[in-house]
Amino acid sequence: MITTTPNLASQQKQPLPATIFKGGEEEFRQNHNRHSFQFHHYLAGHPLFELSRLAALAEVLGPANVLQFSSDAAFNLKWTGMQVKDHREKISQAIANLEKSGSWLLLYRTQTDPEYRALMNQIIAEIGARAGIPLEQQITWRDAYIFMASPFAVTPYHIDHESTFLFQIHGQREANIWDREDRSILTDPERESYYFGNLSAANYRESNQAKAKVYNMVAGTGVHHPCLAPHAFRNGSTYSIALGVHFCLRDWDQQARVYQINHCLRQLHLKPVPPGRSAWRDRAKIRALGLISKRNPQTKYELIRSGIRRLTFPIRAVSEFKKRVTK
């Protein structure tokens, strides 16, 4: 059994590599937040990702920042169908015994620890430099996740609002990433439903499997998947550790508001115009929700959905009242 030390501040800090990414600058310039691509990095074997260090980090982060599922899943399984493991007091043991615990774990907000925050910031700075863009000026929210999973675990098909760089630290995984611009893969109603709050809105279709770009991820490699690009993962025969650096971009936050208004219009049996086809319609929708969105959002949820939640509050309140009086 691995002994963990929850007081991370007392542990000796480990220097980060002088450079995180290895080669491939042209891929960043051409494809960042446009198309998926594979990259190479120098994080494999770094002490920050040893199981004992991660078990201690999980204890410090606490249950609110740790998600634990069973590793038994399939590409077409929705997040709501994932089997939650109801023994959070044993998370450190599940991590220490990751090879056999049958676990799928996610640590959120790891940047609350100074060492992981320094790593996240260095990665974002390097991405901006390689892509040749003022990335820091465009970012509205950022987070560093650590994904850990037992052999043969599956991360189901889904979409995210964030632009993501995923670093494989240990083990092997198969990454399947689809083109977000192909409406036969990701429809406008699915996008609208997702931004309205249905995190499982994107539907996996076996007929689209051949359209996926498949990347073999081993320690020292990684993949980038752009905002809204559908993706799913399958582990190899040993446990997997991966770091995900995620960030929201201002232009995409505004596009989310267009999809949210379009969802409401679609519920009224109208045919909304998708983003990018009518500049004045987009501006009107963005401004309408911008006026009622939270001014200083503290979470990703508030950043993306506070406006639409305030707009639809009366409808939801009436619906809840009807449920109560008809019981």
HELIX and SHEET records of a PDB file:
HELIX    1   1 LEU A    8  SER A   10  5                                   3    
HELIX    2   2 GLU A   25  ASN A   31  1                                   7    
HELIX    3   3 PRO A   47  PHE A   49  5                                   3    
HELIX    4   4 LEU A   51  LEU A   61  1                                  11    
HELIX    5   5 PRO A   63  ASN A   65  5                                   3    
HELIX    6   6 TRP A   79  GLY A   81  5                                   3    
HELIX    7   7 ARG A   88  LYS A   90  5                                   3    
HELIX    8   8 ILE A   91  ALA A   96  1                                   6    
HELIX    9   9 THR A  110  THR A  112  5                                   3    
HELIX   10  10 PRO A  114  ALA A  131  1                                  18    
HELIX   11  11 LEU A  135  GLN A  138  1                                   4    
HELIX   12  12 ASP A  188  PHE A  196  1                                   9    
HELIX   13  13 GLU A  206  LYS A  211  5                                   6    
HELIX   14  14 ARG A  250  GLN A  267  1                                  18    
HELIX   15  15 ALA A  279  ILE A  292  1                                  14    
HELIX   16  16 LYS A  300  LEU A  311  1                                  12    
HELIX   17  17 PHE A  313  VAL A  325  1                                  13    
SHEET    1   A 8 PHE A  21  LYS A  22  0                                        
SHEET    2   A 8 PHE A  37  HIS A  41 -1                                        
SHEET    3   A 8 THR A 221  HIS A 225 -1                                        
SHEET    4   A 8 SER A 163  HIS A 170 -1                                        
SHEET    5   A 8 SER A 240  LEU A 249 -1                                        
SHEET    6   A 8 ILE A 139  ALA A 149 -1                                        
SHEET    7   A 8 SER A 103  LEU A 107 -1                                        
SHEET    8   A 8 VAL A  66  SER A  70 -1                                        
SHEET    1   B 4 VAL A 154  HIS A 158  0                                        
SHEET    2   B 4 HIS A 231  ASN A 235 -1                                        
SHEET    3   B 4 ARG A 173  ILE A 177 -1                                        
SHEET    4   B 4 LYS A 213  MET A 217 -1                                        
END                                                                             
